[in-house]
Amino acid sequence: MKKEYLSCNVYDAAQERLRLLFTEFDNLYVSFSGGKDSGLLLNLVLDFQKAHFPNKTVGVFHQDFEAQYTVTTEFVESTFQRLEKEKNVELYWVCLPMATRTALSSYEMYWYPWDDEKEDAWVRPMPKHDYVINLKNNPVTTYRYRMHQEDLSRQFGRWYRLSHGGGKTVCLLGMRADESLMRYSGFLNKKYGYKGRCWITQQFKDVYCASPLYDWSNRDVWHANALRGYAYNRLYDLYYMAGLKPSQMRVASPFNDYSKDALNLYRVIDPDIWTRLVGRVQGANFASIYGRSKAMGYRNVTLPKGHTWESYTRFLLSTLPPRLRNNYVRKFQTSITFWHRTGGGLAEHVIRDLVEGGYNVRRNGVSSYARGHKSRVVFIGKIPDHTDDIHSSKDIPSWKRMCYCILKNDHNCRFMGFGLTREQKMRIDMLEEKYRSVEDLEEEESL
């Protein structure tokens, strides 16, 4: 989709969006991660509140993932200490056990920050403030023990609305479209938008998320911080000195898909925290050493002698615990069935290469998902062992691609194009219904 540029700058546009949010919504809170984007958003929101809506309360929600750089913890601490003195600002520092995806281990899909059963192994001590929410001090009635991290952030919004007497509630996020193609595409989906605005999305009845900085660039964020003298996480200075590109500078769990490549930086930047990380999650030390090597499924993996990609994939599956093995098998079977019965949209030159290469394929209509009215292609007979002889083969199914998912600990099989399955989405919806209180059920209706 072609971008449309406004006549005003991003700062003025953000100010107008904040005015809309403060006017339209009864309850507002900012999701503050400690990163540059959410930090800037928090400062902009508080400045706007003081100037235009001084009597309106703003909440600050920090979802603490336990494992992080010391300098990030210091920045969060200093920010909350500064906000303790602010009028009409409510603080929520959430340190509850939650399922967080890990891409480091072939044996664990999740690890659990602030796991009460592993307190001796925590990366750092529990913060001690009145506004810290943990198992001993938890007013969030919509929380379920060890719920998924995304569910926890969503359910906090529902609880925030109920605890403030109802009314329209919005969580402000520091998400930006230029961070990734996935986020850019997300802003184009206006299915659950608020009054046609792509940057406001409905989650539940009267509960929304908004990204007023969605069209800001990296340069805009740093320019605003410098121009207005805002405090920011000094981890970015350390990243810069370490030679990282702006796209690699992330403040996130060190064990997820996006951060594991830079896991070894902990050893250099924060050795004390590093020693705790190694004992906290399986595979941390291995990933730091081999994070960009063949051992973690990167670059060209050499096929063991005597194996095909199919036989090697089946061998790897046999080494996994039943739960993880079944997870992969279900996704692989879904993919194989899809390419046998429905087929995926492929470009004409790829189809031509497949036919000339002797692959047994046929056309099956036009794909409604691929751009450019691409023809759907069905594979007749076995799925190829590999498609190394086909140029631009990233969209073509093969046992090699399945094998890479296992080697990369890609439990969701994103490398094969998978997202959340319909079954997984339905399971989440069913859990939300199951744990909804009677009072809440009368008031709210989940999308």
N, C-alpha and C positions, 0 to 999 in steps of 0.2 A: 504494500500500500504506500502510495506517495505521501510524504510528509507535507504538512501545511504549516507555514511559518506565520506567527502572529506579528502584529506591528509593534508590540511592546517587548521589553526585555524579560528574562526569566524571573528576575526579582519582583518586578511589578506584577507579573502574572501570578506568582506565588502569593503575593499580598492579597490579590483579589480572591484567590482560592481560600485563603485563610478567613477572609471576611465572610465568604459564603458558608464555611464550616461553622464558624462561631455564631452565625445568624440562624442557620438551618437546624443545628443539632443541639440537644439539651445537654448532653454529656460528651466531653472530649478528653482523650488521653493520648499521650505520645508513647510509642514503642521505642525505647532507647536501648540500643545494643552496646554502645560504647564505640561504635565506628564513626567514620567521618560524616556519613550521610545523615544518620539518625541524630548525631550530635549537633550538626548544623540545623536540622529541622527543629530540634528542641529549643535551641536558642532563638530561632526566628519566631516560633510559636509564643514563647514567653515574652519576647519583646513586643509582639503584636498584642498579646493579652494586656500588658501594662499600658500600652498606648490607647487601645480602643475598647477593651472589655475587662477593666480591672476587677470587676466584681464576679466574673465568671471563673469557676474552678477548672483547673487543668490537672489531669492525672499524669503521672510518669511511671511507665511500666518497664521494668528491666527483667528479662528472662535470663537468669544466670546459668551458664552451662558448666560451671565449676572449673573446667580445664581451659586456661587462657594465660596469656602473658601477664607477668606481674605489673607491667606498665599499664595494661588495660584495666586491671583491677584498681590501680591507683587513680586512673582517670574517672572510673565510675564512682569510686569513693569520694573524690574531690567534688564531682558534679552533684552528688546527692547531698553532701555536707553543705554545699553552697545553696542548694534549693530548700534545705530545712528552714532557712530564714525567710523564704519568699512567701508572700501572702497568697492565699487561694491556690496553693500547689499541693497536691497529694502525692505521696511517694509509695511505690509498691516494688520492692526488690524481691523477686520470686526465686526461691531456692528449693524447689520441690522435685522429688524423683520423677524423671520422665524418660521415655524411650527415645533415644537419639541414635540415628543411623550411623553406623561405622563402616568404612570401606577398607579397613586394615586387616580384617580376619576372615578366613574361610569358614570359621566355626561360629561366629557371632554376627547377627544382623544389626543388633542394637547394643549400646551401652547405656548406663543409667546415671547421669549426673546427680549428685547428692543422694546416692543410694544409701539408705539407712542401714543396710546390711554390710556395707563396706566403708564405714566411716574411717577406719584406720588407714585406708588407702586413698582417701580424698586428696586431690591435688593441692588444695589449700583449705584452711579452716573456714568454717561457716561464718559469714559476716554477722556482726552483732550490733544490730540497730533495731529500734522499735518497729520500723517499717519493713523489716525483713519477714517474708512469708515462707515458712517451712512447715514440716510435719507437726511441730510443737505449737506453732502459731499460724494456723491456716483458716482464714475466714472465707476462702474461695470455695463455696459450696458446690460449684459445678466441676471441681477437680476430682479425678479418679486416680487412684494410686497407680503410678508408673504409666500414665497415659502418654500417648505420643506427643512429641514436642509441639507439632503444629496444632494438635487438638487442644493442648494446654493454652496456647496463645489465643485460640478462638474462644474457648470456654471462659477465659478470663473476661473477654468482652461481654459475654452474656451475663456473667456475675456482676460486672461493673455496672451494667444497665440496671439490674435488679437492686443492687445495693444503693443506687442513687435514685430510687423511686420510679424507675421506668423512664419512658421517653426515648427519643431517638439518640443513639449512642454511636460515636465514631472513634476508631483507632487510627491515629496518624502514623504512617510508615515513611521511612526514608528511602523507599524503592525508587529506582530511576530506570528509564527505558533503555538507556545506552549501556547498561551493565551487562546485558546478554540478549541474544535474539529471543530467548524464551520469555524474558520479561517484556520485551518490546511487543511480542505477539500477545502477551497477556493483556496489555493495555488496549489492544485493538478489539478485544472481546467485550462488547457492551451489553451482554445478555442480562447481567444482574447489576448494571450500573444504576446510579442515582440521578434521575432526571436527565438521562442521556449523556452523562459525563463519564468518560472512559477511565478516569483516575479515581472514581469512587465505586466500590463494589460491595454489594449486600452479602452478608454471611448468614444472618438469621433475621427474623422479623425485628425491625428497628435496630439492628446492629450492623454497622458498616465498617469498612476499611477504606482509608483515603491516602493517596500518595501525591501531595501537593507539589512535590519537587520532581515529578515523573519525567519532565522534559529538560532537566538540568544535565549538564555535562560534568565530567570530572573537573575540568578547568573552572567551570562556574562555581563548584563547591569550594575549591581551594581559594578562588578569588574572593568569594564572600567571607570565608573565614579570615583571610588576611585584611580585607577592607574594613570589617567590623570588629576585628580584634578578638574574635571568639576563641576560647580555649578548645583544644582538640587533643585527641589521643596521640601521644608522642611516639607510639609504636610506628606510625607512618614515617617518622624521621629515621627510625632504625631500619625500617624496610628500605628506605631510599638509600641509606648508606650501605646496605647489603646488596644493592644493585637490582632490586626488584622493579619490574614494570608496574605502572599504576594498576593494570588489570589483575596483577598478582597480589596486590596489597589487600588482603581480606582479614576482617576481624570476625572469626567464626570458630566453631568447634574444630580443633586440629585433626579430628579423625574422619571428617566427612570427605565426599568425593572431590570437593573443590580445594581442600586444604592439605590433603595428604602429601602432595608433591613438595610442599614447602615445610613439611614436618621437621626436617633436619635443621631448620633455622632455629628451632627451640634450643638445640644443643649449643648454638653459638650465642644467641641473643639472651637466653634466660636459662642457664644451666641448672639452676636450682629447681625450677619448675620441670625441666626436662627429666630429671631423675624421678620425679613423681609420675610423669606421664607414662614412662616405660612400664611401671608396675600397675598402671590404672586400666589400660585397655590392651587386650591381646594384639600382638602384631605391630605395636608402635615402634619398637626399636628396629624391627625388620624393615618396615616401610620407610623409616628415615634413611636407612642404608641403601635400600634397593628401590626407592620410590620412583625413580625414573629409568629403571632397568627392565630387562626381560623378565626378571623374577616377579615383578608386579604387573606383568601383562602389557608393558609398553614396548614400543618399537617392534621389530620383527622377531617374534618368538620362533625359535627353532623347534621343529617337530621332532620328538624323540624317535630314534631309529626303530623301525619295525611297526610304527603306528601310522594310521591315517588320522585326519582331524576328527573323524567320527569316533574311531576307537579310542583316541586320546581323551575326547570329551566324555565318553562313557567311563573310562578309567577314572578321570577326575571326579565324576559324579559318585562313583563307588567309594571314594575316600571321604565323602562329606557326611555329616550327621544327617539323620533322616529328614528333619524339618527343613534344613537348607537344601538338601538334595531334591525333595519334593517341590520346593519353591521353584528351583531351576527347571525341573522336568515339566511342571505345569506350563511355564512360560515357553519352553522350547516346543512343546506339543501344540500350544496355541499358535505359535509362529508357523510351524510346519503345516498345520491344518489350513491356516490363512493362505499360505502360498500354494497349496494344492487346490483349494476350492474357490477362493475369491481373487487373490492376486493383488500385487501392489503396482502403483503407477510408476512407470519407468520412461525415461526419455527415449526418443526414437533411435538415437545412435547407440544407446545401451542395448536396446532390443535387437538391433542389427548385429551388434557384436556377439550377443548370445546365440543368435541363429547361425551366424558364420562360425562360431566356436563349437557348434555341434550340440548345444544344450537343448534338451527336449522341452520346449515351451510353446505356449499358444496364447493368443490374445483373448481377453475376456471382458470386452466392453471398455468403457472409459471410467477412470477413477474420479470419484467426486471429492477426493481429499487432496490430490496432487494438483499443483498449479499447471496451467497450460493445457488442460484436457488431455493428460497423458493416458496412454492405453494401459489397462490392467494386464499384467502378465502372470499366467499360471504355470507352475512347474509340473510337468507330467513325470511320474516316477519318483525316484529318490531326490532329495535335496542335495545340491552339489557339496562335495567335500570341501572345496575352496573355489574361489573365483579370481585367483591371482592373475589370470590371463585376460581378464576383462577390465578395460579402463573405466574409471569411475564406478567401481563395484561396491561402494559403501552401502547402497540401498538393496543389494542383492542378498538373499538368504544363503547361508552356508554353515556347515558344521564348524568351520574355522571361527566364524563370528560368535557362535555359541560358546566355543572353547574360550575365546577371549573374555567373555562375560565372567566365566568362572575364575580365570587367572587374574582378572582385575577386581575381584570381589564385588562385581557389579550386580548386587542382589536384585535390583529392579530391572536389570537388563536394558538400561538406557542405551547401551551400545547397539542394541537391536531395534531401538525405536519405541520401547515400551514406556508407558507412564503408569499411573495407578489404574488397575483393572476396574471394570464395572463392579466385580465382586468385592474388591477392596473398598470401593466407595460406598457400596451398599452396607458393608459391614460397619463402616464408620458411622453411617446414618443410623443403623440399628442400635449401636452402642449409645449414641446420643439420645435416642428415644428411650432406651432402657433406663438410663440414669437420670432422666429428667424428673424433677420433683413434681408433685401434683400441682402445687401452686404455679410452678413455671409452665406446666403443660397447659393450664388454663389461659396463660398470658401470651405464650409464644408459639410460633409455628415455624419450624425449621424449613429452609429452602430444600 
